[in-house]
Amino acid sequence: MTGFQSLLELLETGSELTIVCHNNPDPDCLASALALGRLAAHSGIDERRILYSGSISHQQNRAFVNLLEIDIKPFDAATVTDRGEDELLAFVDHSAPGANNEVPEGTPVDIVIDHHPADEIDARYVDHREEVGATATILTQYLQESDLELDTTLATGLLFAIRRETLGFLRGVTTEEYAAAASLHDAADLELLRRLSSPAVSSATVDAIADAIEHRVVRGSVLLSHVGRTSERDAIPQAADYLATLEGVETAIVFGIVDDDVSLSGRSTDARVHIGDVLQDAFADVGSAGGHREMAGGEIPLGLFADFTADDDQLTEMVEQIITSRLVAELNLSDEEDDDDRD
């Protein structure tokens, strides 16, 4: 595996390792962090920590952390900025300080392992493979190259992460995901996999998805919707996943207000649409957005809208109008919604 020995050599120079997850980490990020931590321990690093910012609100993400007993702590800037030469900093499933994380821009990074689209990545060790379907696939390949014994918890976490990131091997999957999953299967706890796949859903998530269904607007094969304000950030991608399955819909984008941000999530099976580029081009000047051809997301600071009004209903209406207008322009949609989906 290209570069794996370089990673091991770098880990062997470290006395501590801080692994920073991206904002609101998902199973792919969490499992990759867990695997990198195990490799670091195997290389002799006794002091290891996994940090995250945002929230772990998706029911599957909460179940993942709890059932696998992942030791993860809230982000602490001093941990990554005030460190010695032998205290290593790693990013998994993201690649740049200040982009989808709270690490100050310009902070030196030692290790980056990621599969998301990105421009130039600056780190001492970089394994960036846009062609693979999950970062967990890359970490699984590392484990195959190492002599580290694969335990049940790690195997289960990585296998679930690969399945979840590829929507059950249906989205962005490559032969590498199948090979990685096969190598993990025998060591995984299949009953635990079932429990992770079917966690309880909060009423707030159900309400948000219901709002997205109610507010949907379809223009050709594109569906746009919003959930208003919600406490469940991860309800937005869940709503996008669900609405993308509607008959005739090839691209679905859902957005909503969560705390002090507007959160967006997009899905597309239209070969003419790169949904990551759509969100990036539409909102890069006001926030952070982007992703893959079939799956993408973004966040826009709410302050850009809140400066105009303190009334929450007016704020929601303003957000809906501005976000929808940008998406309609970027996707070159007609001004009229389809009659069958006019609410």
Buried (B, 14 or more C-beta within 10 A) or exposed (E): EEEBEEBBEBBEBBEBBBBBBBBBBBBBBBBBBBBBBBBBBBBEBEEBBBBBBBBBBBBBBBBBBEBBEBEBEEBBEEBBBEBEEEBBBBBBBBBBBEBBBBBEEEBEBBBBBBBBBBEEBEBBBBBBBEEBBBBBBBBBBBBBBBEBEBEEBBBBBBBBBBBBBBBEBEBBBBEBBBBBBEBBEEBBBEEBBEEBEEBEBBEEBEBBBEBBBEBBBBBBBBBBBBBBBBBBBBBBBBBBBBBBEBEEBBBBBBBBBBEEBBBBBBBBBBEEBBBBBBBBBBBEEBBBBBBBBBBBBBBBEBEEBBEEEEEEEEBBEBBBEBBBEBBBEBBEBEEEBBEEBEE
